[in-house]
């Protein structure tokens, strides 16, 4: 039986779930900050073991993103991912303001688009929306950005 736990995920479990699906490795500090700054975290457990998760990040008013939707390979195809996705969407709806619209976005792994389309997401680009874009920022050790006003 699967049960879901909200907003309780330790760093080791998070990193283990990411490793299980070959997501990019994170440092413990990155993982800690990512979890702390999430709007919502949902973890699926089976017999006391975490088998899936998802997070919502964003501002909770204009835009939210679904991040780290992970289902370990051994239980994929059993509806757990779909249930997590729907619960993440329900959370985002509860954050919005009546009579407004919020964008709920995500980055799909290649080949997973049909799963998300089944849950109401559209693949970009479309006639009206350009392609999603990304850049990776390399953070060099010890450097801090300092903004100073010039006289």
Secondary structure, DSSP 8 states (H G I E B T S, - for coil): -EEEEES---HHHHHHHHHHTT-----HHHHHHHHHT-SEEEEEEETTEEEEEEEEEE-SSSEEEEEEEEE-GGGTTSSHHHHHHHHHHHHHHHHS-TT---EEEE---TT-HHHHHHTT---S--SSS-----------TT---------
